[in-house]
Amino acid sequence: MSGLIFSILALALAVVGVGITITEELKKIRLALEKK
């Protein structure tokens, strides 16, 4: 049972990490486009 909870937490952390990474990349792209 605890293994399942740990798996869900790990998955949630991975999703949040990917979301933050994508957000940062989009910010860089937006700044690059605004400079043109």
mmCIF entry with sequence, helices, sheets and N, C-alpha, C, O atoms, coordinates in Angstrom:
data_MODEL
# 
_entry.id   MODEL 
# 
_entity.id                         1 
_entity.type                       polymer 
_entity.pdbx_number_of_molecules   1 
# 
_entity_poly.entity_id                      1 
_entity_poly.type                           'polypeptide(L)' 
_entity_poly.nstd_linkage                   no 
_entity_poly.nstd_monomer                   no 
_entity_poly.pdbx_seq_one_letter_code       MSGLIFSILALALAVVGVGITITEELKKIRLALEKK 
_entity_poly.pdbx_seq_one_letter_code_can   MSGLIFSILALALAVVGVGITITEELKKIRLALEKK 
_entity_poly.pdbx_strand_id                 A 
# 
loop_
_entity_poly_seq.entity_id 
_entity_poly_seq.num 
_entity_poly_seq.mon_id 
_entity_poly_seq.hetero 
1 1  MET n 
1 2  SER n 
1 3  GLY n 
1 4  LEU n 
1 5  ILE n 
1 6  PHE n 
1 7  SER n 
1 8  ILE n 
1 9  LEU n 
1 10 ALA n 
1 11 LEU n 
1 12 ALA n 
1 13 LEU n 
1 14 ALA n 
1 15 VAL n 
1 16 VAL n 
1 17 GLY n 
1 18 VAL n 
1 19 GLY n 
1 20 ILE n 
1 21 THR n 
1 22 ILE n 
1 23 THR n 
1 24 GLU n 
1 25 GLU n 
1 26 LEU n 
1 27 LYS n 
1 28 LYS n 
1 29 ILE n 
1 30 ARG n 
1 31 LEU n 
1 32 ALA n 
1 33 LEU n 
1 34 GLU n 
1 35 LYS n 
1 36 LYS n 
# 
_struct_asym.id          A 
_struct_asym.entity_id   1 
# 
_struct_conf.conf_type_id            HELX_P 
_struct_conf.id                      HELX_P1 
_struct_conf.pdbx_PDB_helix_id       AA1 
_struct_conf.beg_label_comp_id       SER 
_struct_conf.beg_label_asym_id       A 
_struct_conf.beg_label_seq_id        2 
_struct_conf.pdbx_beg_PDB_ins_code   ? 
_struct_conf.end_label_comp_id       LYS 
_struct_conf.end_label_asym_id       A 
_struct_conf.end_label_seq_id        35 
_struct_conf.pdbx_end_PDB_ins_code   ? 
_struct_conf.beg_auth_comp_id        SER 
_struct_conf.beg_auth_asym_id        A 
_struct_conf.beg_auth_seq_id         2 
_struct_conf.end_auth_comp_id        LYS 
_struct_conf.end_auth_asym_id        A 
_struct_conf.end_auth_seq_id         35 
_struct_conf.pdbx_PDB_helix_class    1 
_struct_conf.details                 ? 
_struct_conf.pdbx_PDB_helix_length   34 
# 
_struct_conf_type.id          HELX_P 
_struct_conf_type.criteria    ? 
_struct_conf_type.reference   ? 
# 
loop_
_atom_site.group_PDB 
_atom_site.id 
_atom_site.type_symbol 
_atom_site.label_atom_id 
_atom_site.label_alt_id 
_atom_site.label_comp_id 
_atom_site.label_asym_id 
_atom_site.label_entity_id 
_atom_site.label_seq_id 
_atom_site.pdbx_PDB_ins_code 
_atom_site.Cartn_x 
_atom_site.Cartn_y 
_atom_site.Cartn_z 
_atom_site.occupancy 
_atom_site.B_iso_or_equiv 
_atom_site.pdbx_formal_charge 
_atom_site.auth_seq_id 
_atom_site.auth_comp_id 
_atom_site.auth_asym_id 
_atom_site.auth_atom_id 
_atom_site.pdbx_PDB_model_num 
ATOM 1   N N  . MET A 1 1  ? 0.833  -1.203 0.000   1.00 0.00 ? 1  MET A N  1 
ATOM 2   C CA . MET A 1 1  ? 0.000  0.000  0.000   1.00 0.00 ? 1  MET A CA 1 
ATOM 3   C C  . MET A 1 1  ? 0.870  1.257  0.000   1.00 0.00 ? 1  MET A C  1 
ATOM 4   O O  . MET A 1 1  ? 0.642  2.175  -0.788  1.00 0.00 ? 1  MET A O  1 
ATOM 5   N N  . SER A 1 2  ? 1.873  1.296  0.890   1.00 0.00 ? 2  SER A N  1 
ATOM 6   C CA . SER A 1 2  ? 2.742  2.479  0.948   1.00 0.00 ? 2  SER A CA 1 
ATOM 7   C C  . SER A 1 2  ? 3.521  2.635  -0.357  1.00 0.00 ? 2  SER A C  1 
ATOM 8   O O  . SER A 1 2  ? 3.872  3.748  -0.747  1.00 0.00 ? 2  SER A O  1 
ATOM 9   N N  . GLY A 1 3  ? 3.788  1.516  -1.027  1.00 0.00 ? 3  GLY A N  1 
ATOM 10  C CA . GLY A 1 3  ? 4.511  1.582  -2.302  1.00 0.00 ? 3  GLY A CA 1 
ATOM 11  C C  . GLY A 1 3  ? 3.690  2.324  -3.347  1.00 0.00 ? 3  GLY A C  1 
ATOM 12  O O  . GLY A 1 3  ? 4.228  3.081  -4.155  1.00 0.00 ? 3  GLY A O  1 
ATOM 13  N N  . LEU A 1 4  ? 2.374  2.095  -3.320  1.00 0.00 ? 4  LEU A N  1 
ATOM 14  C CA . LEU A 1 4  ? 1.487  2.765  -4.275  1.00 0.00 ? 4  LEU A CA 1 
ATOM 15  C C  . LEU A 1 4  ? 1.477  4.267  -4.025  1.00 0.00 ? 4  LEU A C  1 
ATOM 16  O O  . LEU A 1 4  ? 1.547  5.060  -4.964  1.00 0.00 ? 4  LEU A O  1 
ATOM 17  N N  . ILE A 1 5  ? 1.389  4.655  -2.747  1.00 0.00 ? 5  ILE A N  1 
ATOM 18  C CA . ILE A 1 5  ? 1.389  6.077  -2.387  1.00 0.00 ? 5  ILE A CA 1 
ATOM 19  C C  . ILE A 1 5  ? 2.701  6.729  -2.837  1.00 0.00 ? 5  ILE A C  1 
ATOM 20  O O  . ILE A 1 5  ? 2.702  7.841  -3.365  1.00 0.00 ? 5  ILE A O  1 
ATOM 21  N N  . PHE A 1 6  ? 3.814  6.025  -2.621  1.00 0.00 ? 6  PHE A N  1 
ATOM 22  C CA . PHE A 1 6  ? 5.113  6.569  -3.018  1.00 0.00 ? 6  PHE A CA 1 
ATOM 23  C C  . PHE A 1 6  ? 5.173  6.754  -4.527  1.00 0.00 ? 6  PHE A C  1 
ATOM 24  O O  . PHE A 1 6  ? 5.713  7.745  -5.017  1.00 0.00 ? 6  PHE A O  1 
ATOM 25  N N  . SER A 1 7  ? 4.614  5.791  -5.266  1.00 0.00 ? 7  SER A N  1 
ATOM 26  C CA . SER A 1 7  ? 4.612  5.871  -6.732  1.00 0.00 ? 7  SER A CA 1 
ATOM 27  C C  . SER A 1 7  ? 3.811  7.085  -7.195  1.00 0.00 ? 7  SER A C  1 
ATOM 28  O O  . SER A 1 7  ? 4.224  7.799  -8.109  1.00 0.00 ? 7  SER A O  1 
ATOM 29  N N  . ILE A 1 8  ? 2.666  7.313  -6.559  1.00 0.00 ? 8  ILE A N  1 
ATOM 30  C CA . ILE A 1 8  ? 1.820  8.455  -6.929  1.00 0.00 ? 8  ILE A CA 1 
ATOM 31  C C  . ILE A 1 8  ? 2.543  9.769  -6.621  1.00 0.00 ? 8  ILE A C  1 
ATOM 32  O O  . ILE A 1 8  ? 2.489  10.709 -7.414  1.00 0.00 ? 8  ILE A O  1 
ATOM 33  N N  . LEU A 1 9  ? 3.212  9.832  -5.478  1.00 0.00 ? 9  LEU A N  1 
ATOM 34  C CA . LEU A 1 9  ? 3.949  11.055 -5.120  1.00 0.00 ? 9  LEU A CA 1 
ATOM 35  C C  . LEU A 1 9  ? 5.084  11.308 -6.110  1.00 0.00 ? 9  LEU A C  1 
ATOM 36  O O  . LEU A 1 9  ? 5.301  12.441 -6.538  1.00 0.00 ? 9  LEU A O  1 
ATOM 37  N N  . ALA A 1 10 ? 5.804  10.249 -6.468  1.00 0.00 ? 10 ALA A N  1 
ATOM 38  C CA . ALA A 1 10 ? 6.912  10.386 -7.418  1.00 0.00 ? 10 ALA A CA 1 
ATOM 39  C C  . ALA A 1 10 ? 6.385  10.863 -8.763  1.00 0.00 ? 10 ALA A C  1 
ATOM 40  O O  . ALA A 1 10 ? 6.996  11.715 -9.408  1.00 0.00 ? 10 ALA A O  1 
ATOM 41  N N  . LEU A 1 11 ? 5.249  10.312 -9.186  1.00 0.00 ? 11 LEU A N  1 
ATOM 42  C CA . LEU A 1 11 ? 4.657  10.707 -10.464 1.00 0.00 ? 11 LEU A CA 1 
ATOM 43  C C  . LEU A 1 11 ? 4.233  12.171 -10.422 1.00 0.00 ? 11 LEU A C  1 
ATOM 44  O O  . LEU A 1 11 ? 4.448  12.912 -11.381 1.00 0.00 ? 11 LEU A O  1 
ATOM 45  N N  . ALA A 1 12 ? 3.629  12.586 -9.307  1.00 0.00 ? 12 ALA A N  1 
ATOM 46  C CA . ALA A 1 12 ? 3.188  13.973 -9.165  1.00 0.00 ? 12 ALA A CA 1 
ATOM 47  C C  . ALA A 1 12 ? 4.380  14.930 -9.217  1.00 0.00 ? 12 ALA A C  1 
ATOM 48  O O  . ALA A 1 12 ? 4.313  15.976 -9.862  1.00 0.00 ? 12 ALA A O  1 
ATOM 49  N N  . LEU A 1 13 ? 5.465  14.571 -8.540  1.00 0.00 ? 13 LEU A N  1 
ATOM 50  C CA . LEU A 1 13 ? 6.668  15.412 -8.549  1.00 0.00 ? 13 LEU A CA 1 
ATOM 51  C C  . LEU A 1 13 ? 7.242  15.513 -9.958  1.00 0.00 ? 13 LEU A C  1 
ATOM 52  O O  . LEU A 1 13 ? 7.696  16.579 -10.372 1.00 0.00 ? 13 LEU A O  1 
ATOM 53  N N  . ALA A 1 14 ? 7.221  14.407 -10.690 1.00 0.00 ? 14 ALA A N  1 
ATOM 54  C CA . ALA A 1 14 ? 7.744  14.403 -12.060 1.00 0.00 ? 14 ALA A CA 1 
ATOM 55  C C  . ALA A 1 14 ? 6.906  15.328 -12.935 1.00 0.00 ? 14 ALA A C  1 
ATOM 56  O O  . ALA A 1 14 ? 7.448  16.095 -13.731 1.00 0.00 ? 14 ALA A O  1 
ATOM 57  N N  . VAL A 1 15 ? 5.581  15.256 -12.787 1.00 0.00 ? 15 VAL A N  1 
ATOM 58  C CA . VAL A 1 15 ? 4.687  16.107 -13.587 1.00 0.00 ? 15 VAL A CA 1 
ATOM 59  C C  . VAL A 1 15 ? 4.931  17.582 -13.274 1.00 0.00 ? 15 VAL A C  1 
ATOM 60  O O  . VAL A 1 15 ? 4.998  18.413 -14.179 1.00 0.00 ? 15 VAL A O  1 
ATOM 61  N N  . VAL A 1 16 ? 5.063  17.901 -11.981 1.00 0.00 ? 16 VAL A N  1 
ATOM 62  C CA . VAL A 1 16 ? 5.314  19.297 -11.581 1.00 0.00 ? 16 VAL A CA 1 
ATOM 63  C C  . VAL A 1 16 ? 6.655  19.773 -12.138 1.00 0.00 ? 16 VAL A C  1 
ATOM 64  O O  . VAL A 1 16 ? 6.761  20.894 -12.636 1.00 0.00 ? 16 VAL A O  1 
ATOM 65  N N  . GLY A 1 17 ? 7.676  18.922 -12.052 1.00 0.00 ? 17 GLY A N  1 
ATOM 66  C CA . GLY A 1 17 ? 8.997  19.281 -12.565 1.00 0.00 ? 17 GLY A CA 1 
ATOM 67  C C  . GLY A 1 17 ? 8.963  19.567 -14.052 1.00 0.00 ? 17 GLY A C  1 
ATOM 68  O O  . GLY A 1 17 ? 9.555  20.540 -14.518 1.00 0.00 ? 17 GLY A O  1 
ATOM 69  N N  . VAL A 1 18 ? 8.266  18.715 -14.802 1.00 0.00 ? 18 VAL A N  1 
ATOM 70  C CA . VAL A 1 18 ? 8.157  18.915 -16.252 1.00 0.00 ? 18 VAL A CA 1 
ATOM 71  C C  . VAL A 1 18 ? 7.386  20.195 -16.547 1.00 0.00 ? 18 VAL A C  1 
ATOM 72  O O  . VAL A 1 18 ? 7.745  20.950 -17.451 1.00 0.00 ? 18 VAL A O  1 
ATOM 73  N N  . GLY A 1 19 ? 6.326  20.435 -15.781 1.00 0.00 ? 19 GLY A N  1 
ATOM 74  C CA . GLY A 1 19 ? 5.529  21.640 -15.986 1.00 0.00 ? 19 GLY A CA 1 
ATOM 75  C C  . GLY A 1 19 ? 6.349  22.903 -15.765 1.00 0.00 ? 19 GLY A C  1 
ATOM 76  O O  . GLY A 1 19 ? 6.244  23.860 -16.532 1.00 0.00 ? 19 GLY A O  1 
ATOM 77  N N  . ILE A 1 20 ? 7.166  22.905 -14.716 1.00 0.00 ? 20 ILE A N  1 
ATOM 78  C CA . ILE A 1 20 ? 8.018  24.064 -14.420 1.00 0.00 ? 20 ILE A CA 1 
ATOM 79  C C  . ILE A 1 20 ? 9.039  24.262 -15.542 1.00 0.00 ? 20 ILE A C  1 
ATOM 80  O O  . ILE A 1 20 ? 9.292  25.388 -15.969 1.00 0.00 ? 20 ILE A O  1 
ATOM 81  N N  . THR A 1 21 ? 9.621  23.159 -16.013 1.00 0.00 ? 21 THR A N  1 
ATOM 82  C CA . THR A 1 21 ? 10.615 23.241 -17.086 1.00 0.00 ? 21 THR A CA 1 
ATOM 83  C C  . THR A 1 21 ? 9.994  23.833 -18.343 1.00 0.00 ? 21 THR A C  1 
ATOM 84  O O  . THR A 1 21 ? 10.585 24.704 -18.981 1.00 0.00 ? 21 THR A O  1 
ATOM 85  N N  . ILE A 1 22 ? 8.799  23.358 -18.700 1.00 0.00 ? 22 ILE A N  1 
ATOM 86  C CA . ILE A 1 22 ? 8.122  23.864 -19.901 1.00 0.00 ? 22 ILE A CA 1 
ATOM 87  C C  . ILE A 1 22 ? 7.804  25.347 -19.736 1.00 0.00 ? 22 ILE A C  1 
ATOM 88  O O  . ILE A 1 22 ? 7.964  26.125 -20.676 1.00 0.00 ? 22 ILE A O  1 
ATOM 89  N N  . THR A 1 23 ? 7.355  25.738 -18.545 1.00 0.00 ? 23 THR A N  1 
ATOM 90  C CA . THR A 1 23 ? 7.020  27.143 -18.293 1.00 0.00 ? 23 THR A CA 1 
ATOM 91  C C  . THR A 1 23 ? 8.247  28.029 -18.472 1.00 0.00 ? 23 THR A C  1 
ATOM 92  O O  . THR A 1 23 ? 8.163  29.097 -19.078 1.00 0.00 ? 23 THR A O  1 
ATOM 93  N N  . GLU A 1 24 ? 9.391  27.583 -17.942 1.00 0.00 ? 24 GLU A N  1 
ATOM 94  C CA . GLU A 1 24 ? 10.627 28.367 -18.067 1.00 0.00 ? 24 GLU A CA 1 
ATOM 95  C C  . GLU A 1 24 ? 11.040 28.487 -19.533 1.00 0.00 ? 24 GLU A C  1 
ATOM 96  O O  . GLU A 1 24 ? 11.469 29.555 -19.970 1.00 0.00 ? 24 GLU A O  1 
ATOM 97  N N  . GLU A 1 25 ? 10.912 27.394 -20.295 1.00 0.00 ? 25 GLU A N  1 
ATOM 98  C CA . GLU A 1 25 ? 11.282 27.420 -21.716 1.00 0.00 ? 25 GLU A CA 1 
ATOM 99  C C  . GLU A 1 25 ? 10.374 28.384 -22.471 1.00 0.00 ? 25 GLU A C  1 
ATOM 100 O O  . GLU A 1 25 ? 10.839 29.130 -23.333 1.00 0.00 ? 25 GLU A O  1 
ATOM 101 N N  . LEU A 1 26 ? 9.078  28.371 -22.151 1.00 0.00 ? 26 LEU A N  1 
ATOM 102 C CA . LEU A 1 26 ? 8.139  29.268 -22.832 1.00 0.00 ? 26 LEU A CA 1 
ATOM 103 C C  . LEU A 1 26 ? 8.477  30.722 -22.526 1.00 0.00 ? 26 LEU A C  1 
ATOM 104 O O  . LEU A 1 26 ? 8.352  31.583 -23.398 1.00 0.00 ? 26 LEU A O  1 
ATOM 105 N N  . LYS A 1 27 ? 8.903  31.006 -21.294 1.00 0.00 ? 27 LYS A N  1 
ATOM 106 C CA . LYS A 1 27 ? 9.287  32.376 -20.931 1.00 0.00 ? 27 LYS A CA 1 
ATOM 107 C C  . LYS A 1 27 ? 10.475 32.823 -21.779 1.00 0.00 ? 27 LYS A C  1 
ATOM 108 O O  . LYS A 1 27 ? 10.498 33.948 -22.278 1.00 0.00 ? 27 LYS A O  1 
ATOM 109 N N  . LYS A 1 28 ? 11.473 31.931 -21.943 1.00 0.00 ? 28 LYS A N  1 
ATOM 110 C CA . LYS A 1 28 ? 12.658 32.273 -22.742 1.00 0.00 ? 28 LYS A CA 1 
ATOM 111 C C  . LYS A 1 28 ? 12.265 32.553 -24.185 1.00 0.00 ? 28 LYS A C  1 
ATOM 112 O O  . LYS A 1 28 ? 12.744 33.508 -24.796 1.00 0.00 ? 28 LYS A O  1 
ATOM 113 N N  . ILE A 1 29 ? 11.379 31.700 -24.730 1.00 0.00 ? 29 ILE A N  1 
ATOM 114 C CA . ILE A 1 29 ? 10.950 31.868 -26.120 1.00 0.00 ? 29 ILE A CA 1 
ATOM 115 C C  . ILE A 1 29 ? 10.202 33.193 -26.276 1.00 0.00 ? 29 ILE A C  1 
ATOM 116 O O  . ILE A 1 29 ? 10.411 33.920 -27.247 1.00 0.00 ? 29 ILE A O  1 
ATOM 117 N N  . ARG A 1 30 ? 9.326  33.502 -25.310 1.00 0.00 ? 30 ARG A N  1 
ATOM 118 C CA . ARG A 1 30 ? 8.553  34.744 -25.379 1.00 0.00 ? 30 ARG A CA 1 
ATOM 119 C C  . ARG A 1 30 ? 9.479  35.954 -25.336 1.00 0.00 ? 30 ARG A C  1 
ATOM 120 O O  . ARG A 1 30 ? 9.283  36.910 -26.086 1.00 0.00 ? 30 ARG A O  1 
ATOM 121 N N  . LEU A 1 31 ? 10.491 35.921 -24.460 1.00 0.00 ? 31 LEU A N  1 
ATOM 122 C CA . LEU A 1 31 ? 11.435 37.038 -24.372 1.00 0.00 ? 31 LEU A CA 1 
ATOM 123 C C  . LEU A 1 31 ? 12.213 37.183 -25.673 1.00 0.00 ? 31 LEU A C  1 
ATOM 124 O O  . LEU A 1 31 ? 12.448 38.298 -26.139 1.00 0.00 ? 31 LEU A O  1 
ATOM 125 N N  . ALA A 1 32 ? 12.611 36.061 -26.259 1.00 0.00 ? 32 ALA A N  1 
ATOM 126 C CA . ALA A 1 32 ? 13.365 36.097 -27.513 1.00 0.00 ? 32 ALA A CA 1 
ATOM 127 C C  . ALA A 1 32 ? 12.511 36.700 -28.624 1.00 0.00 ? 32 ALA A C  1 
ATOM 128 O O  . ALA A 1 32 ? 13.015 37.460 -29.451 1.00 0.00 ? 32 ALA A O  1 
ATOM 129 N N  . LEU A 1 33 ? 11.229 36.367 -28.646 1.00 0.00 ? 33 LEU A N  1 
ATOM 130 C CA . LEU A 1 33 ? 10.341 36.898 -29.691 1.00 0.00 ? 33 LEU A CA 1 
ATOM 131 C C  . LEU A 1 33 ? 10.098 38.390 -29.490 1.00 0.00 ? 33 LEU A C  1 
ATOM 132 O O  . LEU A 1 33 ? 9.995  39.134 -30.465 1.00 0.00 ? 33 LEU A O  1 
ATOM 133 N N  . GLU A 1 34 ? 10.006 38.835 -28.235 1.00 0.00 ? 34 GLU A N  1 
ATOM 134 C CA . GLU A 1 34 ? 9.751  40.251 -27.971 1.00 0.00 ? 34 GLU A CA 1 
ATOM 135 C C  . GLU A 1 34 ? 10.938 41.129 -28.365 1.00 0.00 ? 34 GLU A C  1 
ATOM 136 O O  . GLU A 1 34 ? 10.757 42.302 -28.692 1.00 0.00 ? 34 GLU A O  1 
ATOM 137 N N  . LYS A 1 35 ? 12.154 40.571 -28.339 1.00 0.00 ? 35 LYS A N  1 
ATOM 138 C CA . LYS A 1 35 ? 13.348 41.359 -28.672 1.00 0.00 ? 35 LYS A CA 1 
ATOM 139 C C  . LYS A 1 35 ? 13.422 41.670 -30.167 1.00 0.00 ? 35 LYS A C  1 
ATOM 140 O O  . LYS A 1 35 ? 14.086 42.626 -30.566 1.00 0.00 ? 35 LYS A O  1 
ATOM 141 N N  . LYS A 1 36 ? 12.749 40.875 -30.993 1.00 0.00 ? 36 LYS A N  1 
ATOM 142 C CA . LYS A 1 36 ? 12.841 41.081 -32.446 1.00 0.00 ? 36 LYS A CA 1 
ATOM 143 C C  . LYS A 1 36 ? 12.091 42.333 -32.891 1.00 0.00 ? 36 LYS A C  1 
ATOM 144 O O  . LYS A 1 36 ? 12.070 42.649 -34.081 1.00 0.00 ? 36 LYS A O  1 
# 
